[in-house]
Amino acid sequence: MFKAYLCPQSSALFQECNQVPVYKASMPTSAGPVLVCLHSCVHRALLLKGTGYDEDAWESCRHGEFLLAAQSTGSQGLRTLALVSSLTPTQPRMDISKGLPATKSHSDLHIWIIENLKMVPVPESAYGNFFEEHCYIILHVPQSPKATQGASSDLHYWIGKTADAKAQDAAGTFTQQLREVLGDATVQHREVQGHESDCFHSYFHGGVIYRKGGLASAVNHVETNLYNVRRLLHIRGKKHMSATEVELSWNSFNKDDIFLLDLGKVMIQWNGPRSSISKKARGLSLTCCLQERERGGRAQIGVVDDQVKATDFMEIMEAVLGCRVGNLYAAIPDGSINQLQKANVRLYHVYEKGEDLVIQELATCPLTQDLLHEEDCYILDQGGFRIYMWQGRMSSTQEKKAAFSRALGFIQAKGYPTCTNVEVVNQGAESAAFKQLFRTWSDQPCRNKHLGGGIGKRNQVKLDAGKLRSQPELAARLRLVDDGSGKVEVWCIQDLGRQPVDPKHHGWLFAGNCYLVLYTYQKMGHVQYILYLWQGSTGYDGKGQPASATRLFHVQGTDSFNTRTMEVPTRASALNSSDIFLLVTARLCYLWFGKGCSGDQREMARTVATVISKKNKETVLEGQEPPHFWEALGGRAPYSSKKSLPEDVSSFQPRLFECSSPVGQLVLTEVVFFSQDDLDKYDIMLLDTWQEIFLWLGEAASEQKKDAVAWGREYLKTHPAGRSQATPIVLVKQGHEPPTFTGWFFTWDPYKWANKQSYEKVMKGSLGAASAISEIIAEVHNFRLSRWSSHGKTGPLALQGSQDSSENGLELGPKGSSSSTSTCTSCARPMINGGLPREQLMHQAAEDLPEGVDPAQKEFYLSDADFRDIFGKSKEEFYSMAKWKQQQEKKQLGFF
């Protein structure tokens, strides 16, 4: 709701705006015309106009619960308006002293619809259904201790494409109030219909249904076992499916997508001739979900894969839609954002300077965490794909309340679409997606104002290899499938051929070569294989003698599972006080122990030394080196004394993506709260654990398997955090997943796919009782067809049932689409042409009706003029009403 505050002199200028409530405020009589339009949602930008204030004049006025402070700006007019009090009596208000609205503690998902500026709970049976004229609030509180988003909750407000401003404002207000109750450990999201975040879609595994209608149709939301239905749904999407209610006409169809004609007791899925088998399978999954959720599993499903073969189902469709005329068009591309676009990240500092709001660009990728200060707020722009607003824990309450309005103002200033997704994160509760936009991230508390101010000491835990088989999550974290007791075979790639490597030289890898390593092990009684391709960088290839007899090796590790030794340049500057180095000369081998090395490191270094060199060993402590040691390194030189720690990956959570390449560029769709159920045989999925990139290959994804490695490389290359191109890429085949992969999932069933039917097998089977389908086909043959006009234009064929449509589930003809003008007299038998006199239909018993008139639909046989005269509306308007309303009017007017 808009309110206009006007000075006394300007009131007369806006009398024509009588639809806007006007409140007069006390302003200086010298003031020029001033109009203040205040959006009903607090914390939103204010539209201000006016002239004539003195530079230093301040005025305050109070009306209801608003306290307005107007600051003058001379000839430029009124410039700033401070909202001191939060709410007006007309605004939606939740009593936050009573905590959250009623929720079910066992559920992790709660949804409310905004009706009459109030939050009304949506029944769980209706989750996933969204009416386009409404706004919704969705709260997700992870119940699983292994939830991929950590301990933070997610709070979304969703805006339907035809929702009015009042509903949007109410949703924004309630979201802000809920955040105050939930606390800062909450990630807030702004979602717009058709452009929702992957996080939002991840809640609805059965897909999202966009439904037409508003308040009246949303009261009951979804009624199970309701058969008085007739609609056409356009099914789109990849991993995240959505179905949008569209016009009931062949004009809505295209070649590439899936469409569902829902007629109550029968649901016909029509597959576009160019739709892929994965689209068909996912469309069928959504159709079955609707069947179970809205019809209690009792509706019958038919699938049209080939129109020539599916004659019975096409007969039903043509009876409803008319016969199709002309060719189908190709689908409009969905405009998916590719990885290159997402890689363009920019960080802005947002702060107030006097009366002005300043948005200052700070950095581009790769970003570092120390750019964020806990007393400030920042905008992170991910290529216009998503806008993040980060709020430090010490930022002011007013700054936190203004987060969405500032983000929306930024979107407008940049010229981005109004549907751009907004995510507001608080320090300490950042989403996984936000953290991975930075080169490194630590969740450790900071000791100063800079978030990256220090790294705490890490505890070294000795590996118990015996637990790897029973604890796949441990195997995944340590990147070990077992204790290494399996069979190892190594080949060196030379001259385009494979040369076996002697087992005594296993573990020796030369930087100028490439190697194949095959590891064979047992898993649940079955032989499993891991094939490694190791690519060297540059340098000595192992052929002949090295260029120099003096060599320096850097030893890192504390046990046989994590120790690695790398040859480094033979000079003193390569040393590091925290580690151990082996200096091999023509005479002996020095073991140089830095001051910061541990006992476990020294023990492993002694073992490595026996492999590196057979010469006599001499231990050298840092600071006690003999002259020959420095001579072998070319003399003394400064070197690092900083503790070299492995990269801290504990703050990065695993992320799962669906891979596709619709126009030759990689497009990723994230599954935020993932499980094994999200892996489908038609998929190629990318699991990013930060240390490794897994590409899971579904057994039916044969066409794209060849692109998998290239997709993994492109993902690393375009990652906004500047990821290392040396990150291992692991290909995993469906049914042969190692524990290093399965351990990232909360649960894993190795037999899950053993008895799961493919789309082809499902199609060969039965999707519904054959008798019920046959009964519906027989009903279609018994239908009588007629054409009726709408607003003077020829309408489509109408199909009239021989019994009450609430029972047979086929409420067809009277609700035909007005856009189709095609006819097809061969679709079914023609019906009585023209209307019958009202006297032959009104208050007549069934036996007294003219031949061929259906007693249950007597009103349908009226002419259009008589129908409008009696019912006060057109036939189209009448048959779009709820069934009970139709029956009520028919009783009152003598047609029941």
N, C-alpha and C positions, 0 to 999 in steps of 0.2 A: 504494500500500500504506500502511496506517495502522499506526503503532506507538504503543503506550501506555506511557508512563513513569509508574510509580507509586511512591510512598513505601512503606516496609515495612508501615505500619499500614493502608494502603488496599488492599493487594493482594487481600485476601479479599473485598472488596466487588465485585470485578470478575471473579471466577472463572468466572461464567457466560459471559463474553465470550471463550470459548476460541478463537473464530475469529480473534481479534486477538492477534498475538504480544505478549507482555508482557515488558518488561525492567525490572528493579528498579534504581533508582538510589539512591545514598546521599543521604538527606534527613534533616534534623533529626528526632529522635524526637518532638519536640513539635509537629511539623507535623500539620495536619488532613488530610483526604482531598484528594488532588491527582490530577487526571487531565490529562495533556498529550497531545493527539492531534496528531501532526505529519504533515502531508501529505507524501507521498513527493517531490513536486516542491518544490525549494528556492524561496525567494523568494515563498512563498505565505503567506497569513494563517494564524495558528496558533489553534486552538481550545483555550482554557485554562480550567480550573475548579479551584477549591480554596479553602481557608480555613486560618487558623491560623498564619500566619507573623508573626514579629516584624517591626516596621516597618523595622529597619535590617539585617535578616539577609540575607546573600547566600550562595548555595551553588552550587558547580559540580560537575558530574558528567560522566564520559566513558564512552561506550558505543560500541564500534565506532569509527566516524569522526565521531560527533556530539560536539560539545562544547556543553553546555547551561548557560547562566547564568540562574538563576532569581532574579528580584527580588521580594521580598515587598512586600505592600501592606496589612499589618495586617488588619483585619476584612474587607476587600474581597477578600482572597485573592490568589493568584498573578496577576500582571497582565502582566508582560513576560517574554518568553523570547527571548534573543538567540542566533541560530544563528551560531556562530563558524566552524565548519568546514562546507564546502559540501555534501559528498555522503556518503551511506552506501553500504556494499558492495552493497546490494540495489537501488540506484538505477541508472538507465541512465547510462552514461558513455561519452563519445566522447573518444578520445585527441586532444586539440586540438593537441598538439605535432606531430602529423603533418599538420595542416592539415585541409582539407575532406574529406569522404567523396569517393570516386571520382566525378568528373563528366567530361562530355565538353566539351572546351574550345570546340568549334564551336557548341555549343547555348547558347541564352540561358535555357532553362527546364530545371530539374532537380526531380524529385519523388521523395520517399521515403514509404513506408508504414511505420507503426510495427507491428512484429510481434515478439511475445515481448520487448517493451521494447528492440527494436533497430531501427535505421534500415535498411530494405531498399529498394534502388532499384527504382522502377517502370519497366518498359520503355516506351520512347517510344510504341510502338503502343497503349499503354493509357492515355496521358495523357487526362485528362478523365473517366475512370471513377473513382468514389469509392464504396467500400463503407461502408455506414452504421454498421457496428460497429467501424470503425477510425478512427484519426487519421492525418493526413498532414502532411508538411512540404514546402513548395514554395519554391524559390529561383529568382528571376528576376534575371538579370544582363544588362542591355541591351547588345546587340552593336552596334546602330546608332549612328553618331555623331550622329544627329539624334533620338534617343529622347526622347519627350516628358517623361519623368520625370527628365531630366538624367543625371548620372553615378551616381546612387545605385542600389543594388540593393534588391530587395524580398524580404522573408523572411516567409512566412506559415506559421502552423500551423492546420490545419483539423480540426474536431471533428465526427465523424459523430453523428447524433442518438441512436444507441444505443451509442456508445463508452463504455467503463467509465472509472472514475476513474484507474486505473493508466495506461491508454493516454493519457489527457489530460495527466497529470502528466509522462509520458515525453516527449510532444511539446513541452510547455512547457520542459522541461529541455534537450532537444536544441536548441530554438530559441535559448535563452539561450547555450548553448555555441557554436553556429554564429555568433551575433552577435559573440562575443568573437574568433572567428577572422576574420570578415569586416571587423571594425572598425566605427567609428561612421558610416561612409557607407552605412548600411543602414537601411531603413525596415521596422519589424516590424509584422505584422498578426496579429490573432486573428480567425479565421473560424469561423462555426458553420453547419452545413448548412442550406441554404435561406435564409440571411441573409448571404451573402458580399458582400464589397465589389465595386464596379465594377472595381477594379484586378484582383482575383482572376479575375473572369469574362472580362476582356479577354485573358487568355492562351489561352482555349479558344474559338476562332472556330467550331468545329463544335458547340459546346454542351457542357454538363456532364451526365453520366449518374450518377444516384444508384442504386446497386445494392444489393439485399438481400444478406444473408450476412455471414460473418465470416472468420476466419482460414483455414478449410479452402478456402473458395471464392476467397480472395484470393491463394493461393499463386502461381497462374499468371496472375492478374489477368484478362487477356483473351487468348484464343487465336483467332488468325485462322483463317478457314475452318472454324469450329466450327458445325455445323448442328444439334447436339442441344440446341436452345434452344426454350423456350416461355415467353414473358413478355409482359406488357402494360406499356407505358410511357406515362405521362401527360406530355405536352409542354406546357410553359408558358414565359412570358417574352416580352420584347419583343426588344430588340437582344441581350440576353444570354439565350439559350435554355437550358433545363434539362429533362431527362427523368427522371422518378422511376418506379422500378419499383413498381407497385401491384397490388392483388388482381386476379386473372384472372377478372373478373366484370363484367357489365353495370352492376352497382352502382357501379363506379368511374368511369363515364362521366358527362359533363355536356354542356350545350348549347353552351358557349362555347369549349372548348379542343380540342386535337388529341390523339389517342391513336394509339399504334402497337402493333399486334399482331404480335410478332416470333415467327415460327415456323421460323426457321432458313433454309430456302431461299426462303421467301416472307415478305415484310414488308408488312403492310397498314396504310396510314395512313387513319384514320377522322377526318374533319373534322366538328366540331360544327356543327349547322345555323346557329348564330349566330356562328361564327368568321369573322373578317375575312379578306380575301384575303391581307393581309400575314402573318397568323398561318399561313395555309395554306402560303404560300411558304416561310416560315422553318421550319415543321415539315418540309416536304419536303426542305429543305436539310439539316436534322439527320438525317433518315432516310437520305438519300443518303450522308452522312458516315459513319453507322453501317454502311451497306452496304459502303462502301469499306474502312473500318478493320477491321471484324470479320469480314466475309465475303469479303474480297479482291475486292469488286465483283461477285461471282457470284450474290448473292441477287437475287430478282426482287421488284420493288416494285409494289404495287397501291394505288390511292387511292380511297377512298369519299367522294365529294363529295355524291352523291345516292343514298340507300339504294335507292330504287325502280329506278334505272338500273343500279346496280352489283350486279346480282343474283348474279353468280358469286362476287365477293368477300364479299358478305354471307352466302352459303351457307357459305363457309369459317369466317367469324366465328361464325355460329350453331352450326356443328358443334363449335366449341371452347367457346363461352361459353353455349350454349343460346339459346333465343329470348328476346328482350327483352320483359319484361312491365312495363307502366306507362310513365309519361312521364319524360323526363330532367329533371334539376334544373339550375338556373342555376349557373354556377361561383361559388365563394366568392371575393370580391375579394382581391387579393394584398396589400392594405395598403401600397401605395406611398407614400413620403414626399413630400409636395409641397414646393415651393420656400419657402413661407411658414414651414413648420416648420423647414427647414434654415437659415433666416435668423436664428433665435433662438440666438445664440452667447454663451457666457459663459466668461470666463477666470478660473481659480483658481490661486493660488499654493500649492504643496504643500511643506511643510517640517516638520522635527521641532523641537519645543519641549520640551526635557527628555525625558520618557518618552512624550510624546504626539505623535501625528501631526496636524498642523493643515492644513486645507484652507480657504483664505480666498479669498472671491470678490473679484476685483480690478476687473473691467470687463465691460461688455456692448458689443454692436456700436454703432458701428464700432470695431474694435480697431486699435491702432497698435503697430508693431514694437518701439518703445522700452519697452514694458511688460515685455519678456522680458529677463532678466539672465542672463549666461552662467554664473554660479555656482549657478543655481537650477533647479528643475523646476516645470512647470506642467501643469495639466489644462485642456484646452479642450473644452467640452461644446457640441456642435452639435445642440442641440434634442433630445438623447436619441437622435438618429439615429446618431451616431458620437462616440466619445470619443478625443481625441488626448492623448497624454502627450508633452510637449516637454521635452527634456533639454539643458541648457546644457553647453557643452564643458568647463566647469570644475566641473560637478556631480560628486559623489562616486561611486565605483564602487558602493557599496552602494545609493545612490539609483537608479542605472541598473538594477541587478539587481532592484530592487523595483518596477520600472515597471508590469509587468502586474498584480501583486498589488494595487498601489494603485489602478490603473484599475478593476479588478474590484470592489474594495471600494467605490469611488465609485459604480459602477453599482448595487451592492446597496443602498447608503445612499439613493440617489435613487429606488429602486424601479423602475428600468428593467428591461426583459427581459434575461435572462441571455445572450441571443443578440446583444446590442448589440455592434456592431463596435468593435474597439479598434485604434488605430494609434499606434505609438511612433516618434517622430521625434527625431533628434539635430540639434543646431545645425549648420548648414552642409549638411545633407542632407535638408532639408524637402521634402515632396512638393508638387506643384503645387496640389493641393487645399487643403493647409494654408496655403500662402502667400496664396492668394486669399481667405482669411478675414480678411485685414488690409487696411486702407485703402491702405497702401503697403508695399513690401518691397524691401530692397536686399541683395544678396549680397556687397557690398563689405565687406572686413574693417573692424572697428570699432576706434576708437582708445581707447575707454574701456569701462566695464562695460555701458553701455547700447548695445543693438544699433543703434539709430538715431542714433548719435552724430555722424555726419558723412557728407557726400556728396563723393566725390572729383571732381576736375576731369574733365570729359568732353572727349574729343577731337572736334573738328569735322572731319568728312570731307566733302570736296566730292563732289557727285553726278556720276557718269558715266552720263548718261541712255542712252548707247548700249548699256549692259549689261543694261538692263531686260528686253529681249525674250529674251535668252539665259539670264538668271538670274532665274527666277520667284521664288526665295527673296528676292532683293534687292527685287524689285517688291512683294512682300508686306510686307517690313519697312518700306519707304519709302511704301507705300500709293499707288503710281503704276503704272498699267498700261503706260505708255510715256512718251515725252518731251513729250507734250502737242501733238503735231503733227496730231492728228486734227481732225475737224470739231466745232465747238461751236455749239450753238443754245440760246438762253435765252428763257424766257417768264416774265413776271410775272403772278401770279394776282391779278386784280382783278375785283370785282363778279361773282364766280363764273365768270369767263371767263379766257382766256389772252391776254395781250398781248405780242407779240414785243418783245424788248429790242434796241435798236440795238447792233451789234457793238462800236462804240466805247465803249459803256458796260458791256461784259461785265466782270464782276469787281466791279461796284458792286452791293452788296446792302444794302437798307434794312431795318432791324430790324422795321419795322412791316408788312412784306410777306412773302409766300411766293413761291418761284421754282421753276420746272422747268428743269433743265439737261440737255440731251441731248448725250452725247459719242459720236461714231462713230469707230471705229478698225478697223484690220486686224489679224487674228490668224491665222497660218498660211493666208493667202490667203482668209480668210472675213471678211465684215463683221460686226463685233460692236458692241453698243450698251450704254451705261451711262446710265441715267436717274436723275438726282438730284432729290430733293424737298428743298429748303432751306426751313426754317421759321424766320422771324424771331422775336425775343422781344418787344420793345416799343420804342416810340420813334418817331422821325421816319420818315415813310413815303415821303419823296421827292417828295411833291406840293407844288408851289409853292416858295416860298423858305423856308429854315430860319428858325427863330425868332431866331437871332442870327447876325451876320456873322462873329463870332469863334468858331473851332472848333479843337479839339485832337485830333490823331491819334497813336496809339501804333503805331510800326512795329517789327515783330519778324521776323527772318529773315536768312538769309545768301546766298540765291540765289533765282532766279525760281521754284523749285519749292516752297520752304518759307516764303516771305515772306507775311505777312498784315498788314493795317493795319486798326485798329479805332478808331472814334471814341469818345473818353472824355470825361467831364465836364471842362469848361474851368476848371480850377483847379489851383493849384500842387501840391496834395497828390497829384495823379494822376501826377506825374513819377516816374521811377525811374532811378537813376544808371547802371544796366547797359544801358539801351536808348536808343532815339532817338525823339524826338517832333517832329511838325510842328505848329506853331502858325500857323493861317491867320487873318490879320486883314484889315480893309478896305483896308489900305495895302500889306502885303507878307506873305511866308510865311517864318517862322523855321524853320530846321533846327537843333534843339537836340540836341547830341551829349553823352550822359552819359559820365562818365569811364571806365566799364567797357565801352563798346561797342568792337567790332572794326572793322577796315578793311572787311571784307566787309559788315558791317551798314551802314556809312556809304555804301558804294557803292550798295547796294540802296535806301537811304533817298533818295538823290539821284534815282534812277529813279522812285520812287514820287511824289516831290514834283512832278515834271512832270505827273503824271496828276491829282494832288489839286488843284493850283492853277496857274494861268497867271501869277500875280503874280510880281514879283521875289523872288528867294530871298536870304536872309541866314543865314549859318552862325553859330551861337552855341555856344560851348563852355561846359560846366558850370563855374560859378564866375566866368564873364566876361559874364553876361547884362546887357544894357542896361536902363535903367529902363522903357522902353516894353514890354519883354517881360513884366516882372512886373505892370505895369499892366493888360495885356491878360488876365492870369490872375487879376486881382482882388487882387493883392498876394502877397507871399512867404508861404510856409507850409512846415512840415516835410514831407518826402517820403522814400520808401524809398531806401536805398542798397544794399539786399540784392540779390545776383545772382538774377535770376528765371530759373530753369532749367525746361525742359519736364519733364513728369512722367517719371520713370525707369520704363520698362516692361521693361527688359532682363531683370529677374529673374522676370517673369511669363511662363509658358509657355502656348502655345495649348492649349485644351481643347475636346474635341468631345463633344456630347451628342445623344442621341435625344430628340425632343420628343413628348409625348403629353398628353392631357387626358381621362383616363378618367371623372372625375366633375366636370368643369368647372373643375378647377384644374391648373395646369401641373405636370407630373412630368417630370423629366429623368433620363436614364440615361447615365452617362458611359462613353465608350470611351477607355480611358486610353492605350494604345499604338496610336494610330489610324493608318489608312492609307486609301487610296482604296477598298479592298475593303469598308470599313465603311459606304459610302454605297450605299443600296439604293433602287430606284425607288419603293418604297412609303413611304419615310421623309421626315420633315422633320427635318433635323439643324441644331443650333446650334453654330457655331464661335466661341468667344470668344478673341480675340487681345488683349484688354484695351483696345486703342485703338478696335476696331471689333467689332460683333456681326454675324456672317454667319448667315443662315438659308438653308440649302440645300434646295431644293424638288425632291424626286423627281418624275419625270414622271407617276407613277401615284398621287401623294398628293393627288388633286384635292379630296377632301372637306375637308381640313384646311388647304389653302393660304391660305384667307381668314383663318385665325387666326394666321398666322405673325408678322405685325407686332405683334399684341397680345401674343403669347408673348415676343417680344423685349423689349417694354416691361416686361412683368411680370418677366422675368428680371433686368433692371436694377433695377427697383423693389424687388425682394425680395432682392437680392444682399447678403450679410452685410457686405461691405466698404464699403457706402454708395456705390455707383457713381454717376457722373454720369448724369443722365437725358438729357444732350445727347450721349451716346456714339452715334456713327452706327450705324444698323441697315441692313444690306445684304441684299437678297433676291437669291439666285443660283439660276437655273434649271439643272436637270440638262442637261449637254451644252453649256452656255454659260458655263462658269466662267472668270472673269478670272484673270490671273496673281497678282493681289492675294489671291486665294483659294487657288489651286493651289500657290502658293509655300510654304504652311504644311505641305504634305504632302511626305514624303521623296521619293517618286516620283509622277509623274502620267502616265497614259496617256490621251490625248485620244480614242482609238478604243476604249476599254474597253467601252463600252455599245453599240457599233455592231452587234455580232453576238450579244449576250447575249439568250437567250430569256426571255420572261416566263413567269410561272406558268401562264398560260392556254395558251401555246404548248407548254410542257413537257407539260401534261396532254393536249393533242391528239396529241402524239407518243407514243413508246413508252418506258416506264420499264424495260422488260425484254423479253427474247425472248418473243414471243407463244406460241411452241411450249412454252416452259417453263411459262408461266402456264396454258396449256391442259392441260398434263400434270398440273399440281397440281389443277386443277379436276376432271379425270377421276379422279384419285386420291380426291378427296373423295366423288365419286359411288360409288366402289367401297368406301368405308369402311362398316364395320358398327357400328351404334350400340347402346349398352347403358347401363343405369343401374345404378350400384352404390352401396351404402350406406356412409356414413362415420359411425361412432359412433352407429349406429341411426337416422340421419336420411337422408331421400331426397337423393341427390346429383344433380349436373347430368348432362346427357348426356355420354357419353364417346365419343371417336372413336378407333378402333383401325386402324392402318395395315395394309395388305396386304403390306408389306415393311418391312425394318428402318428405323426412324425416323432413324437416323443418316445414312441415304442419301437418303431422300426429304424430310427436313427437317421433317416434320410429326409431332412427338411430341405427340399431342393428348390424347385422352380420359382416359387413366389419371391425368392430373394436373389434373383439373377442379377448379373452385372449389367449396368446400363451402358457400358462402353462398347460392348461387342454388338455388332450389327449383322454378324454372319448367321446364316440359317442352314439347317440340315434336316430335311424331312425324312431322311433315311435313318436317323439316329434311333427313333422309336415311333410307335404309332401316333398319327396326328390326333390332336384333341379337338373338342368342340370349338369352332371358331365363333368369335363375337360373344357378347354378354347376353344373359337371360334376363327377362323382366324380374324385378325385385319381388313381385307378388308370388312368383313361382318358387321362390327360395326362402323368403322370410317366414318363420313360424310354421314351417312345413315338416311333417313327419317323413321319415326316410322312404316309406312306401309311396308317398305322394309326390316325390321329387321327379323331375323329368329324367328320362333314361340317360344313363351315362354320368349323372351328377354324383359326386362323392359326398355322402352325408356328413363326413367329418370336415369337409372344406367347402361348404355351401357358398360362403362369401366370395370365393375365388371366381365364381361363374358370373358375378356382377360385371357390368360394363365399368370402365374406369370412371366415368362420370357419376354413375349411381353409387359406386363404391365410395368416392370422395364425398358425395352428398350425405351418405348414411354414416360413414365412419369419421368424417372430418379430416381425412388424411389419404394419401395415395396408398396403393397396394404395397409399393416398395417400403414406405415408412411403416406400414402396419406389420409386414413380415420381418422387419428388422427388430421389432419389439421382442421382449422376453415372452416365452411361450405362455406363461400363466397370465400375462397381461392380455395376450391375444384371446385366450379362452374367456377371460372376464368380460371383455368388450363384446364378444360374440354372444354370450349369455344375455347381456343387457339388451342387445339389438335384435335378438331372435334368430340367430344363425348357429346356435349350438345344438 
